[in-house]
């Protein structure tokens, strides 16, 4: 089978951390052809989605006592060649946020892939529908109290009622721009002015969950089913647990409450074609639904002795249109 991955420049990826690399590596190990491109290499030609793709050969990483062992030259890439994307068995859209205008245009191009010939993971219409912050708002039974607003007054009233809150930019990733708010902070007005660009851009504000000190759990779902989880624990004076800002990762189990959360969101994920998803859960509450390029595979594999990338590719083998 042929798998194409749309991603950030491959040289910018961390093979010991990025789930994209884990999935490409698994596809190669299972005997499939792996090709890559960036969003700017996508086109629509003759009414069909096309891309200039490069084949890639990976040197699989090995797991040591302290984590995945880095190697300097872990990939080789071939020359660019044009392909209609319907020639692929599956397309993995793995470009990191922000979900900006160029990103959205890329999803419009992916709409011109014939779904009876090629699986797109995650589906372009689902990526457009699922802002990673706001998508969680529809699951009212499992999220903390949350508002989304441009308004300094609305945000102030919420903060006064809660005492503490967390502000999140709607388009951020990896903890970027997330702020801790406390009632009475003399910097409140400036924080909101900067975050909302003087009331032009809405932000999400959630009640602060004290359980965040114990960790921000990432649960990986495949077709609505949880595969595994990792806990990301803040270190030092940092209140964010994201790995990108220094959060410490630790082994964890999925609780009964968290299985209930997964069951709550699974039908909607399937309806929107969101097959590979990362849920963020703090203290038994869903805080985010990550759909663009969720990570966590490498960390879960390290602690659980699993190979989630292989499970993902085996699922694709069974569900690609070419196999049905």
C-alpha positions in Angstrom: 0.0 0.0 0.0 1.0 3.6 -0.5 0.7 6.1 2.3 1.3 9.9 2.0 2.0 12.1 5.0 1.4 15.8 4.7 3.6 17.4 7.4 6.0 20.1 8.5 9.5 20.0 7.1 10.8 16.5 8.0 14.1 18.0 9.3 12.0 19.9 11.9 10.5 16.7 13.4 11.8 15.0 16.5 11.9 11.3 15.8 11.9 10.4 19.5 8.7 12.5 20.1 6.6 13.0 17.1 3.7 10.6 16.5 4.0 11.3 12.8 7.4 9.6 12.7 6.1 6.7 14.7 3.4 6.1 12.2 5.6 6.5 9.2 8.1 4.1 10.8 5.4 1.6 11.5 4.1 1.8 7.9 7.5 1.1 6.5 8.1 -1.8 8.9 4.8 -3.3 7.8 6.0 -3.2 4.2 4.2 -0.1 2.8 5.6 2.7 0.7 5.8 6.0 2.6 5.8 9.3 0.8 5.8 12.9 2.2 5.1 16.5 1.3 4.3 19.8 2.8 1.0 21.7 2.3 2.5 24.0 -0.3 3.1 21.0 -2.5 -0.7 20.4 -2.9 -2.7 21.3 -6.0 -5.9 20.6 -7.8 -5.4 19.5 -11.4 -8.1 18.1 -13.7 -10.5 18.4 -10.8 -8.4 16.1 -8.6 -6.1 16.6 -5.6 -2.5 16.3 -6.6 0.8 16.6 -4.8 4.5 16.4 -5.5 5.6 13.7 -3.2 9.0 12.4 -2.0 9.6 8.8 -1.0 11.2 8.5 2.5 13.2 5.7 4.1 13.5 5.7 7.8 16.0 4.2 10.2 13.8 2.8 13.0 14.6 4.2 16.5 15.5 1.9 19.3 14.3 2.3 22.9 16.9 2.6 25.6 16.6 2.9 29.4 16.2 6.7 29.2 14.0 6.9 26.2 14.2 6.7 22.5 17.8 6.7 21.2 18.4 9.6 18.8 20.4 9.0 15.6 21.7 11.8 13.5 20.7 10.6 10.0 17.3 9.0 10.6 15.8 9.5 7.2 16.5 9.6 3.5 14.3 11.2 1.0 13.9 10.8 -2.8 13.2 13.2 -5.6 9.8 14.9 -5.9 7.3 13.3 -8.2 3.7 14.4 -9.0 0.9 12.0 -8.0 -2.8 12.3 -7.9 -3.6 11.6 -4.3 -6.3 9.1 -5.2 -3.3 6.9 -6.2 -2.5 6.6 -2.4 -4.3 4.2 -0.2 -4.3 6.6 2.7 -3.4 10.3 3.3 -2.3 11.4 6.8 -2.8 15.2 7.3 -0.2 15.8 10.1 0.6 19.5 9.7 1.0 21.2 13.0 -1.2 24.2 13.9 -1.9 27.1 13.7 -5.0 26.4 11.7 -4.6 29.5 9.6 -5.8 30.5 6.1 -3.1 28.4 4.3 -4.0 25.4 6.5 -7.7 25.8 5.7 -6.9 26.0 2.0 -5.0 22.8 2.2 -8.1 21.1 3.6 -10.2 22.4 0.7 -7.7 20.8 -1.7 -8.0 17.5 0.2 -11.8 17.6 -0.4 -10.9 16.8 -4.0 -9.7 13.3 -3.1 -12.1 10.6 -4.1 -13.2 9.0 -0.7 -14.1 5.8 -2.5 -10.4 5.3 -3.4 -8.4 6.9 -0.6 -8.8 7.3 3.2 -7.9 10.8 4.5 -6.9 10.8 8.1 -8.2 13.0 9.6 -11.0 14.0 7.2 -10.7 17.6 5.9 -14.2 18.6 6.8 -13.6 17.3 10.3 -10.4 19.3 10.7 -12.4 22.4 9.7 -15.2 21.7 12.1 -13.0 20.8 15.1 -11.2 23.8 16.5 -9.1 22.0 19.1 -10.3 24.3 21.9 -14.0 24.9 21.0 -14.8 21.4 19.8 -15.0 20.2 23.4 -17.8 22.7 24.3 -20.4 20.4 22.8 -19.7 17.8 25.4 -21.2 19.7 28.3 -21.3 16.8 30.7 -17.6 16.2 30.8 -15.9 19.6 30.5 -15.1 22.2 33.2 -17.1 25.4 33.2 -15.9 27.4 30.2 -16.6 30.6 28.3 -15.4 31.9 25.0 -15.4 35.7 24.6 -13.8 38.8 23.2 -15.1 40.8 26.1 -13.0 42.0 29.0 -16.2 42.5 31.0 -17.5 39.0 30.4 -14.1 37.5 31.2 -13.8 39.6 34.4 -17.2 38.5 35.6 -16.2 34.9 35.0 -12.9 35.3 36.9 -14.6 37.0 39.8 -17.0 34.1 40.1 -14.2 31.5 39.9 -11.3 33.2 41.6 -8.8 31.4 39.3 -9.0 30.5 35.6 -6.9 29.5 32.6 -7.0 31.6 29.4 -6.3 29.8 26.1 -5.9 31.2 22.6 -8.2 29.4 20.3 -5.5 28.7 17.7 -2.6 27.8 19.9 -0.7 24.5 20.3 1.6 22.8 22.7 0.6 25.2 25.5 1.6 28.3 23.6 0.0 31.5 25.0 -1.9 29.8 27.8 -2.2 32.1 30.8 -3.1 31.6 34.5 -5.6 34.2 35.6 -6.3 35.2 39.2 -8.9 37.6 40.5 -7.4 40.8 41.6 -4.3 40.7 39.3 -3.4 44.3 38.5 -2.3 43.1 35.1 -5.7 41.7 34.1 -6.7 44.5 31.7 -3.4 44.3 29.8 -3.5 40.5 29.7 -6.9 40.5 28.1 -6.1 43.3 25.7 -3.0 41.4 24.5 -4.7 38.0 24.3 -7.8 39.3 22.5 -5.9 41.8 20.3 -8.0 44.6 21.9 -11.3 42.6 21.7 -10.9 41.6 18.0 -10.2 37.9 18.7 -12.1 35.6 21.1 -10.3 33.5 23.7 -11.3 30.5 25.8 -11.4 30.9 29.6 -11.8 27.8 31.7 -12.1 27.4 35.5 -8.8 26.5 37.0 -8.7 22.8 38.0 -6.4 22.3 41.0 -5.8 18.7 39.7 -3.6 20.2 37.0 -0.8 20.1 39.5 -1.0 16.3 39.3 -0.9 16.3 35.6 -2.6 16.8 32.2 -3.4 13.4 30.8 -3.2 12.8 27.0 -5.4 9.9 25.9 -4.9 8.7 22.3 -8.1 7.5 20.5 -8.2 5.5 17.3 -11.7 5.4 15.7 -13.1 6.5 19.0 -11.4 3.7 21.0 -8.7 4.6 23.6 -5.3 3.1 22.8 -3.3 4.4 25.7 -2.5 7.5 27.8 0.4 9.5 29.2 0.5 12.0 32.0 2.2 15.3 31.6 3.2 16.9 34.9 4.2 20.6 35.3 7.7 21.1 36.6 9.3 23.9 38.6 7.1 27.1 38.7 5.4 26.3 35.4 1.7 25.6 35.7 1.4 24.0 32.2 2.1 20.3 31.8 2.7 20.3 28.0 5.8 18.5 26.9 6.8 21.4 24.6 7.2 23.6 27.7 9.1 21.2 29.8 6.3 19.0 31.3 7.5 15.8 32.8 5.9 12.6 31.3 4.9 9.7 33.4 3.1 6.4 33.0 -0.6 6.4 33.8 -3.8 4.4 33.4 -7.1 5.3 31.9 -9.7 5.6 34.7 -13.3 4.6 34.5 -14.3 8.3 34.4 -11.9 8.8 31.4 -13.4 5.8 29.6 -16.8 7.4 30.0 -15.4 10.6 28.5 -14.0 8.7 25.5 -17.4 7.0 25.0 -19.1 10.4 25.2 -17.0 12.0 22.4 -16.5 8.9 20.2 -19.8 9.0 18.2 -19.2 12.7 17.2 -15.6 12.0 16.3 -16.6 9.2 14.0 -19.4 11.3 12.4 -16.8 14.0 11.6 -14.2 11.6 10.2 -11.8 12.3 13.1 -10.1 8.9 13.4 -6.8 9.7 15.2 -7.4 12.1 18.1 -5.7 13.1 21.4 -8.0 14.0 24.3 -6.6 16.2 27.1 -8.1 15.4 30.5 -7.4 17.1 33.9 -9.0 15.8 37.1 -11.7 13.9 35.2 -12.7 16.8 32.9 -12.1 17.0 29.2 -10.2 20.2 28.4 -9.2 19.9 24.7 -9.8 17.6 21.7 -6.6 17.5 19.5 -7.2 16.6 15.9 -4.5 18.2 13.7 -1.3 16.4 14.7 -1.9 14.9 18.2 1.2 13.5 19.7 1.9 11.0 22.5 2.6 7.7 20.7 6.3 7.7 21.5 5.8 8.5 25.2 3.1 5.9 25.6 5.1 3.2 23.8 8.1 4.0 26.1 6.2 3.4 29.3 3.7 0.8 28.2 5.9 -1.4 25.9 3.4 -0.9 23.1 3.7 0.0 19.5 0.7 2.3 18.9 2.0 3.3 15.5 1.7 -0.3 14.3 -1.9 -0.4 15.7 -2.8 2.7 13.7 -1.4 1.4 10.5 -3.0 -2.0 10.9 -6.4 -0.2 11.4 -5.7 1.8 8.2 -4.9 -1.4 6.4 -8.4 -2.8 7.3 -10.3 0.5 6.7 -8.7 1.9 3.5 -11.2 1.9 0.6 -8.8 -0.2 -1.4 -9.3 -3.0 1.0 -13.1 -2.9 1.1 
